[in-house]
């Protein structure tokens, strides 16, 4: 595995998992088993939750992964608040900087607020997905958690993404571009051809079967760096401001 934010991989295994596993294949298989056994409970929880809020996102993660990770349902700002997370080395020009740990809740709240405008959400689904992914709230399991939340949000807006027609590489490429340059239409343009009407949750099993191959950015060259690193501080000072020219709604503007 490519990162060890707790610093105890040799004694506690990957992210202190309940089976003390270290082998990447075994970790992935056990994670997926936890996901499969819990997905119906997670979807049932989301279906009843009004409205979906930040705590809902944490709860979905807890439901999905608590059998495998004792910290499931806790965001990384609680577990490792001193660390920043990147996809790829932070000094690589092609790396992705995920949200500062102090602002994870703010980013998720913003994504959920965007989803309340149902017409805009259907027209620009990538904005919501991209903002949720940028928040990267958890040490692991982000992709599956966010996809289930996104699916419930889009259902309430009477549409779905036909994930069976997407490709993992195409989706991740568009998602990465969206995070680097938010609100420029990268992920909207990728997802819009796959938008379909949905009026019943009966269609969900088929949709979920398409989702399972799209595990977000988890475990793909994830690197943790200290927030005390001057270069990391500079990254957060400049990263989003260079590209985000869409005004933040007043309720999210600090």
N, C-alpha and C positions, 0 to 999 in steps of 0.2 A: 504494500500500500504506500501511497505517495506522501502521506502526511501523518503526523502524530502530535496533535495539539495538546494532549494530556501529558505527553512525555513519559509514558509507561508502557509502550507497545510490547516490550520484551516480557513483561510480567503480567500484564492485563489483556494482551491481545489488541486487535484493532478496535479503537474507540471504546475500550472497556466492555466489549460485548459479553453477554451472559455465558457464552460457551468458551470464552478465552481464545477464540480462533485468531490465527494469524494469516493463514493461507487465503489469498484474495478470492479464489474460486469458492472455497468453503464459506467465506464471509458473504459473498454475493448470493449463493444458494440459500443460506440461512435467512438472510435479509428478505429475500423474495418469498420464502415460505411464510415468514411472519406477516408480510404484506398480504399474501393470498388468503391466509386464515382470518385476517382481520378486516378485509376490504368491505365486506357486507355491513359490518358494524360501523365502519367509518362513513359509508354512504348513507346508512340509516340515520346516523347522527346529523350529518349535513342536511338531509332532507327535512328534518324537524327544526333546525336552528334558524331563528329569525331575530335579528338579521345575522348574517355571517360577519364576524368581526375578527380582530387579531387573536383573541382567546380561542376562537373557533379553529383557526389555523393550527395553533399549538395543540389543541385537543385532538385534531385529526392525526397529527404526527404521533401523539401519545398512543392513540388507539392502534395505529398501524404497526408501531415498532417497539412498544413497551416490553414485549416478550423477549426482545433481543438486546435492547439498549436500556439500561436503568435510567438514563437521562432523557429518554424519549418525552417529547412535549415541552422541553426546555430549549429556549433559543440560545444561540452561541454567545450572545451578549451577557447571558447569565453564567454560562459555563467557562468561557475563555474571553472575557471582556477586553483583555490586553492584546488580543491578536486580530490582525486583519487577514482577510482571505482573498486569494487571487486564483485565477485559472492560468497557470503558467507562472514563471518567475516574474516578480513585480518589475524587474528592470528590462524585461523583454517588451519591445514595442507592440507586440501582438497579444500581450497578456490582457486579462479582464480583471478589473478591480470590482469586487462585490461591495455592497453597502457597508459603510462604517458601522460597527456593532452598536453604537449609541443610537443609530437612526433606523434600525431594522423595523421597529413598530411603525414609524412614520411612513416608511416606504410601503409596507403592507396596507396600512390605512389608506394611503393614496390610491393604491391599486383597487381596493375594494370600493372606494368612492367613485373611481372611474367606471366601475362595473354597474353602478346604480343608474347611469344614463344608458338605458337599454339600446336605443338606436345607435348611439355612438359606439357602444361596446360591440354590437354586431358588425358595424362598419370598420372598427379598428380593434379587433380582438388581440392583436399582437401587443398593443400598448399595455393591456392588463397583464397578459402573460409575461411580457418582458419586465414589467415592474415587480411582479411577484418573484420572478427568477433573480432579478438584481438584488432583491432583499436577502436572498440566500440565508434564511433564518436558522437553519439547522446544520449541525456538523455532518450529517448524512441523511438521506431520505428526502431531500428537498424536491427532486423531480416528481416523485410519486405523490407526495403530499400536495404540492402545488397543482398538479394535474387534476386531482380529485376535487380540490376546491374550485378550480377553474371550470370544471365540468358542471358542478352544481350552479355556479354563477351564470354560466351561459345557458343552462336549462331554464333558469328563471327569466332569462331574456329571450326564451323560445328559440334558441338555436344550439347547434353543437358543431364540433369539428369532426369530420370523418377521418379519424386518425389512421384508418386502414389504408388510405390513399397517400399518406405522407411517408417520407423516408426519415430514418433517424439522422443520417448525415445532413440532409437538406434542412431539417428542422433545427438541429443544433447549430448549423452554420448561420441560419437566419436569426436564431435566438442570440448567438454570440454577437452578431452585428447589431442587434437591437440593444443589447446591454452597453456596447461600446458607443453607439450613437442612438440614444433613445428618442422616440417620437419622430423618427425620420421615415417610418413606414417599412422598415426592413422585415419585421415579422408579420405585420399586417399583410404585405404583399404575398408572403409565403402562405399564410393561413387562409386568406379570403377565398381562394378557389375550392377550399374544402369545407366551407360553411354550409350546413344543411339545416333544414327546419327540424324541430323536435317538439313534440307535444306530450309525450308519455315517457316515463322512466323505464318502460318495458324495453326500450331500445338500448338501455345502458350496458347490459352484458356484452353486446357486440362492440359497442364503443370502447369499453374497458379492455377488451381483448386487443384492440388496436393501440391503446395507450401503453400497455405493459412493456413494449419495446422502447419506449421513449422516457428514459430515466433522467431527464434534465441534464445538468452538468456535473452530477455527483461523480466523484472519484476520477474525473478526467483532469489529470495534471493539477490537482488542487494543492496549493501551497499556502502555508500560514506564515505571517511575518509579524514581528513586534510592532505595535503602533508607536513605539518610542524611536523606531528607525527614522532618521530625518528624511530619507528618500521616500519612505512610505507616507509620511506626513505630507510631503510635497505632492505625492500622487493624489491624495484625498483633497488637497487644496485646489487642484486643477482638473481632476479627472472628468467630473460631470459638467462643470461650468463651461467647458469648451464646446460642448455639443448640445446641451439641453436649453433650447431657446423657447420651449413651450412654457408659458407662465404657470407656476404652481398656484392652485386655488388658494384664496386667502386663508382658509382654515388650516392649510398645511404650510403656510409661509411663516417661518420663525423670524 
